[in-house]
Amino acid sequence: MVTGQDKRAEGRAHVFLTATIYDARGSEPVRIRNLSARGALVEGIRLPATGSFVRLVRGALLAAGRVAWNGTKVVGINFDKPVDADAWIRPVHHAGQQRVDEIVAAMRLNEPVPPELESDIGSSLSTISAALDELCGRLADLPDSSLALGEELVKLDAIAHSLRLATGRTH
């Protein structure tokens, strides 16, 4: 005999996918932890209440439905219409993500980053470093800065300095 719980688990894929959930309050980045054609278990920080109408978006894919239940940092969503779960699970490919994946793979294997990707890393790290420098400057100039904020600024500045060194930029 198959129980309701067993039926619900049929065709459910355990995954770790990034997505965005939209409701009446706005949007929130989330992780899809399991998925079937009829629903999903979604993990996040600020999630909608039970009964809320939501849209779950991953790349060009969209599923609308209602929050069936709400737990600690997770919600269960019942979709209004069945979705193609295989399409949702399939990796989202775009050039930027592919470059990031290749860089991360090389770093994990302690291999040099392919030369054609090094310029991407350098320019990105330079941009990030410059943005952090500007942010540190603006935050340091705020009136009534607290000691705790000052300590955090020192940490941020150390990160910016590390990025400058990684790009060969010293100032």
Sequence and secondary structure as in RCSB ss.txt:
>XXXX:A:sequence
MVTGQDKRAEGRAHVFLTATIYDARGSEPVRIRNLSARGALVEGIRLPATGSFVRLVRGALLAAGRVAWNGTKVV
GINFDKPVDADAWIRPVHHAGQQRVDEIVAAMRLNEPVPPELESDIGSSLSTISAALDELCGRLADLPDSSLALG
EELVKLDAIAHSLRLATGRTH
>XXXX:A:secstr
   HHHHHHTT EEEEEEEEEEETTEEEEEEEEEE SSEEEEE SS   TT EEEEEETTEEEEEEEEEE SSEE
EEEESS   HHHHHS    HHHHHHHHHHHHHHTT    HHHHHHHHHHHHHHHHHHHHHHHHHHTSTT  HHHH
HHHHHHHHHHHHHHHHHT   
